[in-house]
Amino acid sequence: MEDWRSFPQDCDRTFTCRYDHLSAAQEKFRDQHDESFFRMWHFFPLCAAGGFRSRLHLVWQIVLSVRSLPERHSPADIRQQGAQVANHRSRT
C-alpha cells in the first residue's frame, strides 16, 4: 500500500459550490421545473456537505502497487500534479 487518505474538506467544498451554482441558476430554470424540484436540489448538496463536514460521510482513496515506488510523492506534490492536469483540461 502506497498511500491512504480521506478528503472530507474537499467534498464539503465541492457540495457547497454546487449549492451556490444551483442557487444562482435557479431563476434561469424556474419555468421548466416546479418548486419541489428546487427544494430537492437545494437539500441534497447541503445535506451532503453537512455529512462531510461532520465526518459522518467519508471518501477514502487507497493507492496500491505491486512494487514500491522508487520515490515517494508528498501530498503537496500530488495536489500540484492534479492541479496541473485540471488546468490543462480546462484549456482544451
DRENVORO-233864 format. One record per atom (N, C-alpha, C): residue number from 1; residue in one letter; atom name; x, z, y. Coordinates in steps of 0.2 Angstrom, whole numbers. Atoms other than C-alpha are relative to their C-alpha. Example, Ala and Ser with C-alpha at 12.3 -4.5 7.8 and 13.67 -1.06 7.14 Angstrom:
REM residues 2
+-----+------+------+-------+-------+-------+
:  nr : rest : atom :    xx :    zz :    yy :
+-----+------+------+-------+-------+-------+
:   1 :    a :    N :     4 :     0 :    -6 :
:   1 :    a :   CA :    62 :    39 :   -22 :
:   1 :    a :    C :     4 :     0 :     6 :
:   2 :    s :    N :    -4 :    -1 :    -6 :
:   2 :    s :   CA :    68 :    36 :    -5 :
:   2 :    s :    C :    -4 :     3 :     5 :
+-----+------+------+-------+-------+-------+
This chain:
REM residues 92
+-----+------+------+-------+-------+-------+
:  nr : rest : atom :    xx :    zz :    yy :
+-----+------+------+-------+-------+-------+
:   1 :    m :    N :     4 :     0 :    -6 :
:   1 :    m :   CA :     0 :     0 :     0 :
:   1 :    m :    C :     5 :     0 :     6 :
:   2 :    e :    N :    -4 :     0 :    -6 :
:   2 :    e :   CA :     7 :    -5 :    17 :
:   2 :    e :    C :    -2 :     4 :     6 :
:   3 :    d :    N :     3 :    -3 :    -6 :
:   3 :    d :   CA :    -5 :     2 :    29 :
:   3 :    d :    C :    -7 :     2 :    -1 :
:   4 :    w :    N :     6 :    -2 :     1 :
:   4 :    w :   CA :   -21 :    11 :    30 :
:   4 :    w :    C :    -3 :     3 :     7 :
:   5 :    r :    N :     2 :    -3 :    -6 :
:   5 :    r :   CA :   -31 :    15 :    46 :
:   5 :    r :    C :    -7 :    -2 :     1 :
:   6 :    s :    N :     7 :     0 :    -2 :
:   6 :    s :   CA :   -48 :    17 :    54 :
:   6 :    s :    C :     0 :    -3 :     8 :
:   7 :    f :    N :     1 :     3 :    -7 :
:   7 :    f :   CA :   -55 :     8 :    70 :
:   7 :    f :    C :    -6 :     2 :     4 :
:   8 :    p :    N :     6 :    -2 :    -3 :
:   8 :    p :   CA :   -69 :    19 :    77 :
:   8 :    p :    C :    -1 :    -2 :     7 :
:   9 :    q :    N :     0 :     1 :    -7 :
:   9 :    q :   CA :   -64 :    17 :    95 :
:   9 :    q :    C :    -2 :    -8 :     2 :
:  10 :    d :    N :     1 :     7 :    -1 :
:  10 :    d :   CA :   -63 :    -2 :    94 :
:  10 :    d :    C :    -8 :    -2 :    -2 :
:  11 :    c :    N :     7 :     1 :     2 :
:  11 :    c :   CA :   -80 :    -3 :    85 :
:  11 :    c :    C :    -5 :     3 :     6 :
:  12 :    d :    N :     4 :    -2 :    -5 :
:  12 :    d :   CA :   -88 :     8 :    98 :
:  12 :    d :    C :     0 :    -4 :     6 :
:  13 :    r :    N :     0 :     5 :    -5 :
:  13 :    r :   CA :   -82 :    -3 :   112 :
:  13 :    r :    C :    -3 :    -6 :    -1 :
:  14 :    t :    N :     3 :     7 :     1 :
:  14 :    t :   CA :   -87 :   -19 :   104 :
:  14 :    t :    C :    -8 :     1 :     0 :
:  15 :    f :    N :     7 :    -1 :    -1 :
:  15 :    f :   CA :  -105 :   -12 :   102 :
:  15 :    f :    C :    -3 :     1 :     6 :
:  16 :    t :    N :     2 :    -1 :    -7 :
:  16 :    t :   CA :  -106 :    -6 :   119 :
:  16 :    t :    C :     0 :    -6 :     4 :
:  17 :    c :    N :    -1 :     7 :    -4 :
:  17 :    c :   CA :  -100 :   -23 :   126 :
:  17 :    c :    C :    -6 :    -4 :    -2 :
:  18 :    r :    N :     6 :     4 :     2 :
:  18 :    r :   CA :  -114 :   -31 :   115 :
:  18 :    r :    C :    -6 :     2 :     4 :
:  19 :    y :    N :     6 :    -2 :    -4 :
:  19 :    y :   CA :  -127 :   -20 :   123 :
:  19 :    y :    C :     0 :    -2 :     7 :
:  20 :    d :    N :     0 :     2 :    -7 :
:  20 :    d :   CA :  -121 :   -24 :   140 :
:  20 :    d :    C :    -1 :    -7 :     1 :
:  21 :    h :    N :     1 :     7 :    -1 :
:  21 :    h :   CA :  -121 :   -43 :   137 :
:  21 :    h :    C :    -8 :    -1 :    -2 :
:  22 :    l :    N :     7 :     1 :     2 :
:  22 :    l :   CA :  -138 :   -42 :   129 :
:  22 :    l :    C :    -5 :     2 :     6 :
:  23 :    s :    N :     4 :    -2 :    -6 :
:  23 :    s :   CA :  -145 :   -32 :   144 :
:  23 :    s :    C :     1 :    -5 :     6 :
:  24 :    a :    N :     0 :     4 :    -5 :
:  24 :    a :   CA :  -138 :   -44 :   156 :
:  24 :    a :    C :    -3 :    -7 :    -1 :
:  25 :    a :    N :     3 :     6 :     2 :
:  25 :    a :   CA :  -145 :   -59 :   147 :
:  25 :    a :    C :    -8 :     1 :    -1 :
:  26 :    q :    N :     7 :    -1 :     2 :
:  26 :    q :   CA :  -162 :   -51 :   144 :
:  26 :    q :    C :    -5 :    -4 :     4 :
:  27 :    e :    N :     5 :     4 :    -4 :
:  27 :    e :   CA :  -171 :   -60 :   159 :
:  27 :    e :    C :     0 :    -7 :    -2 :
:  28 :    k :    N :     0 :     8 :     2 :
:  28 :    k :   CA :  -165 :   -77 :   153 :
:  28 :    k :    C :    -4 :    -1 :    -6 :
:  29 :    f :    N :     4 :     1 :     6 :
:  29 :    f :   CA :  -174 :   -75 :   137 :
:  29 :    f :    C :    -7 :     4 :     0 :
:  30 :    r :    N :     6 :    -4 :     0 :
:  30 :    r :   CA :  -189 :   -64 :   142 :
:  30 :    r :    C :    -6 :    -4 :    -2 :
:  31 :    d :    N :     6 :     4 :     2 :
:  31 :    d :   CA :  -202 :   -79 :   140 :
:  31 :    d :    C :     0 :    -2 :    -7 :
:  32 :    q :    N :    -1 :     3 :     7 :
:  32 :    q :   CA :  -195 :   -83 :   122 :
:  32 :    q :    C :    -1 :     6 :    -5 :
:  33 :    h :    N :     0 :    -6 :     4 :
:  33 :    h :   CA :  -196 :   -65 :   115 :
:  33 :    h :    C :    -5 :     5 :     3 :
:  34 :    d :    N :     4 :    -6 :    -3 :
:  34 :    d :   CA :  -208 :   -50 :   116 :
:  34 :    d :    C :     4 :     6 :     1 :
:  35 :    e :    N :    -3 :    -6 :    -2 :
:  35 :    e :   CA :  -204 :   -33 :   121 :
:  35 :    e :    C :     3 :     4 :    -6 :
:  36 :    s :    N :    -2 :    -3 :     6 :
:  36 :    s :   CA :  -202 :   -26 :   103 :
:  36 :    s :    C :     7 :    -3 :    -2 :
:  37 :    f :    N :    -6 :     3 :     2 :
:  37 :    f :   CA :  -188 :   -39 :   100 :
:  37 :    f :    C :     6 :     3 :     5 :
:  38 :    f :    N :    -5 :    -3 :    -4 :
:  38 :    f :   CA :  -178 :   -32 :   115 :
:  38 :    f :    C :     1 :     7 :    -1 :
:  39 :    r :    N :    -1 :    -7 :     1 :
:  39 :    r :   CA :  -181 :   -14 :   111 :
:  39 :    r :    C :     4 :     1 :    -7 :
:  40 :    m :    N :    -4 :     0 :     6 :
:  40 :    m :   CA :  -174 :   -18 :    93 :
:  40 :    m :    C :     7 :    -1 :     2 :
:  41 :    w :    N :    -7 :     3 :    -1 :
:  41 :    w :   CA :  -159 :   -27 :   100 :
:  41 :    w :    C :     4 :     4 :     5 :
:  42 :    h :    N :    -4 :    -5 :    -4 :
:  42 :    h :   CA :  -155 :   -13 :   113 :
:  42 :    h :    C :     1 :     6 :    -4 :
:  43 :    f :    N :    -1 :    -6 :     4 :
:  43 :    f :   CA :  -157 :     1 :   100 :
:  43 :    f :    C :     6 :    -1 :    -5 :
:  44 :    f :    N :    -5 :     1 :     5 :
:  44 :    f :   CA :  -146 :    -7 :    87 :
:  44 :    f :    C :     7 :     1 :     2 :
:  45 :    p :    N :    -7 :    -1 :    -2 :
:  45 :    p :   CA :  -130 :    -9 :    97 :
:  45 :    p :    C :     2 :     7 :     2 :
:  46 :    l :    N :    -1 :    -6 :    -3 :
:  46 :    l :   CA :  -132 :     8 :   105 :
:  46 :    l :    C :     0 :     5 :    -6 :
:  47 :    c :    N :    -1 :    -5 :     6 :
:  47 :    c :   CA :  -135 :    17 :    88 :
:  47 :    c :    C :     6 :    -1 :    -4 :
:  48 :    a :    N :    -7 :     1 :     4 :
:  48 :    a :   CA :  -120 :     8 :    80 :
:  48 :    a :    C :     6 :     3 :     4 :
:  49 :    a :    N :    -5 :    -3 :    -4 :
:  49 :    a :   CA :  -109 :    13 :    95 :
:  49 :    a :    C :     0 :     8 :    -1 :
:  50 :    g :    N :     0 :    -7 :     1 :
:  50 :    g :   CA :  -115 :    31 :    93 :
:  50 :    g :    C :     3 :     2 :    -6 :
:  51 :    g :    N :    -2 :    -2 :     7 :
:  51 :    g :   CA :  -112 :    31 :    75 :
:  51 :    g :    C :     8 :     0 :    -1 :
:  52 :    f :    N :    -7 :     1 :     0 :
:  52 :    f :   CA :   -94 :    25 :    78 :
:  52 :    f :    C :     3 :     6 :     4 :
:  53 :    r :    N :    -3 :    -5 :    -4 :
:  53 :    r :   CA :   -91 :    37 :    92 :
:  53 :    r :    C :     0 :     7 :    -3 :
:  54 :    s :    N :     1 :    -7 :     3 :
:  54 :    s :   CA :   -97 :    52 :    82 :
:  54 :    s :    C :     4 :     0 :    -7 :
:  55 :    r :    N :    -3 :     1 :     7 :
:  55 :    r :   CA :   -87 :    45 :    67 :
:  55 :    r :    C :    -4 :     1 :    -6 :
:  56 :    l :    N :     4 :     0 :     6 :
:  56 :    l :   CA :  -102 :    45 :    56 :
:  56 :    l :    C :     1 :    -6 :    -3 :
:  57 :    h :    N :    -2 :     6 :     3 :
:  57 :    h :   CA :   -98 :    27 :    53 :
:  57 :    h :    C :     7 :    -2 :     1 :
:  58 :    l :    N :    -7 :     2 :    -1 :
:  58 :    l :   CA :   -80 :    21 :    50 :
:  58 :    l :    C :     1 :    -7 :    -3 :
:  59 :    v :    N :    -2 :     7 :     3 :
:  59 :    v :   CA :   -72 :     4 :    47 :
:  59 :    v :    C :     7 :     1 :    -2 :
:  60 :    w :    N :    -7 :    -1 :     3 :
:  60 :    w :   CA :   -56 :     5 :    36 :
:  60 :    w :    C :     3 :    -6 :    -1 :
:  61 :    q :    N :    -4 :     6 :     2 :
:  61 :    q :   CA :   -43 :    -8 :    35 :
:  61 :    q :    C :     6 :     3 :    -4 :
:  62 :    i :    N :    -5 :    -2 :     5 :
:  62 :    i :   CA :   -31 :    -6 :    20 :
:  62 :    i :    C :     4 :    -7 :    -2 :
:  63 :    v :    N :    -5 :     6 :     2 :
:  63 :    v :   CA :   -16 :   -18 :    18 :
:  63 :    v :    C :     4 :     1 :    -6 :
:  64 :    l :    N :    -3 :    -1 :     6 :
:  64 :    l :   CA :   -10 :   -20 :     1 :
:  64 :    l :    C :     5 :    -6 :    -1 :
:  65 :    s :    N :    -4 :     6 :     1 :
:  65 :    s :   CA :     5 :   -31 :    -5 :
:  65 :    s :    C :     3 :     2 :    -7 :
:  66 :    v :    N :    -4 :    -1 :     7 :
:  66 :    v :   CA :    14 :   -34 :   -22 :
:  66 :    v :    C :     6 :     3 :     1 :
:  67 :    r :    N :    -7 :    -3 :    -2 :
:  67 :    r :   CA :    31 :   -31 :   -14 :
:  67 :    r :    C :     0 :     3 :     6 :
:  68 :    s :    N :    -1 :    -4 :    -6 :
:  68 :    s :   CA :    36 :   -20 :     0 :
:  68 :    s :    C :     2 :    -6 :     5 :
:  69 :    l :    N :    -2 :     5 :    -5 :
:  69 :    l :   CA :    38 :   -30 :    16 :
:  69 :    l :    C :     7 :     2 :     2 :
:  70 :    p :    N :    -7 :    -1 :    -2 :
:  70 :    p :   CA :    56 :   -32 :    22 :
:  70 :    p :    C :     1 :     4 :     6 :
:  71 :    e :    N :     0 :    -3 :    -6 :
:  71 :    e :   CA :    52 :   -25 :    39 :
:  71 :    e :    C :    -7 :     3 :     1 :
:  72 :    r :    N :     7 :    -3 :    -1 :
:  72 :    r :   CA :    38 :   -13 :    44 :
:  72 :    r :    C :    -2 :    -2 :     8 :
:  73 :    h :    N :     3 :     2 :    -6 :
:  73 :    h :   CA :    27 :   -18 :    59 :
:  73 :    h :    C :    -3 :     6 :     3 :
:  74 :    s :    N :     3 :    -6 :    -3 :
:  74 :    s :   CA :    22 :    -4 :    71 :
:  74 :    s :    C :    -7 :    -2 :     2 :
:  75 :    p :    N :     7 :     2 :    -2 :
:  75 :    p :   CA :     3 :    -3 :    76 :
:  75 :    p :    C :     0 :    -4 :     6 :
:  76 :    a :    N :     0 :     3 :    -6 :
:  76 :    a :   CA :     8 :    -9 :    93 :
:  76 :    a :    C :     2 :    -8 :    -1 :
:  77 :    d :    N :    -2 :     7 :     1 :
:  77 :    d :   CA :    17 :   -25 :    86 :
:  77 :    d :    C :    -6 :    -4 :    -3 :
:  78 :    i :    N :     6 :     3 :     3 :
:  78 :    i :   CA :     1 :   -28 :    75 :
:  78 :    i :    C :    -5 :    -2 :     6 :
:  79 :    r :    N :     5 :     2 :    -5 :
:  79 :    r :   CA :   -10 :   -27 :    90 :
:  79 :    r :    C :     2 :    -5 :     5 :
:  80 :    q :    N :    -3 :     5 :    -4 :
:  80 :    q :   CA :     1 :   -38 :   101 :
:  80 :    q :    C :    -1 :    -7 :    -4 :
:  81 :    q :    N :     1 :     6 :     4 :
:  81 :    q :   CA :     1 :   -51 :    87 :
:  81 :    q :    C :    -7 :    -2 :     0 :
:  82 :    g :    N :     7 :     1 :     0 :
:  82 :    g :   CA :   -18 :   -50 :    86 :
:  82 :    g :    C :    -2 :    -3 :     7 :
:  83 :    a :    N :     2 :     2 :    -7 :
:  83 :    a :   CA :   -20 :   -52 :   105 :
:  83 :    a :    C :     3 :    -7 :     1 :
:  84 :    q :    N :    -2 :     7 :    -1 :
:  84 :    q :   CA :    -9 :   -67 :   105 :
:  84 :    q :    C :    -4 :    -5 :    -4 :
:  85 :    v :    N :     4 :     4 :     4 :
:  85 :    v :   CA :   -19 :   -75 :    91 :
:  85 :    v :    C :    -7 :    -1 :     4 :
:  86 :    a :    N :     6 :     0 :    -3 :
:  86 :    a :   CA :   -35 :   -71 :   100 :
:  86 :    a :    C :     0 :    -4 :     7 :
:  87 :    n :    N :    -1 :     4 :    -6 :
:  87 :    n :   CA :   -28 :   -78 :   117 :
:  87 :    n :    C :     0 :    -7 :    -2 :
:  88 :    h :    N :    -1 :     7 :     2 :
:  88 :    h :   CA :   -23 :   -94 :   108 :
:  88 :    h :    C :    -7 :    -3 :    -2 :
:  89 :    r :    N :     6 :     3 :     2 :
:  89 :    r :   CA :   -40 :   -96 :   100 :
:  89 :    r :    C :    -5 :    -1 :     6 :
:  90 :    s :    N :     4 :     0 :    -6 :
:  90 :    s :   CA :   -49 :   -93 :   117 :
:  90 :    s :    C :     1 :    -6 :     4 :
:  91 :    r :    N :    -2 :     6 :    -4 :
:  91 :    r :   CA :   -39 :  -108 :   125 :
:  91 :    r :    C :    -2 :    -6 :    -4 :
:  92 :    t :    N :     1 :     6 :     4 :
:  92 :    t :   CA :   -43 :  -120 :   111 :
:  92 :    t :    C :    -8 :    -1 :    -1 :
+-----+------+------+-------+-------+-------+
